[in-house]
Amino acid sequence: MKKSDNFVFITVKIVAWIIFVGLCIESGGLIVNFLFSIFKPEFVGKLYQKLDLQEIYQKSEAIFYGMYSFALAVSILKAYLFYLVVLLVTKIDLLKPFNEFVSEKILQISYYTFSIGLVSYIARQTGKNITNKGIDTQVLNQFWEDSQAFILMAAVIYIIAIIFKKGIELQNENDLTV
């Protein structure tokens, strides 16, 4: 392996860790705010990331908890997705990358990416339907505005996972032949 490849891979590891920690902080902040909203509803106007959901909460608590649950689900799924990415980049052996562990993690990454896209899409459509009823949910759009990108990315990762799996099968056949 070239030195430049090693440098790029170390950079990817560092970036994956930074994104993972950031997503964990975001998820933790949203979870704490969710708990505060249950026990102290007066804090709904002062949520993490300056979310002001007081109007939604006052109009309908059920819609508030439903839409907030979507935001929580998307945030937690993103954090778990990057946990899988961190696991993959820290445990992969670049000298022998074709193994069952890597294949399994890439497949899991594609599933979780698709899940994020699907949940985000459902949340976005639900938000649009609620907006049509006179409750503005635009403030939550930041959590699911890229749903289609996640679904497309899931398809690409799934194809890579299938190619990787086939590569492992070919490698095992070659190992048995020699």
Summary of the structure (lengths in Angstrom):
residues: 178
radius of gyration: 20.4
end to end distance: 25.2
largest distance: 70.9
contacts: 522
relative contact order: 0.11
helix: 86%
strand: 0%
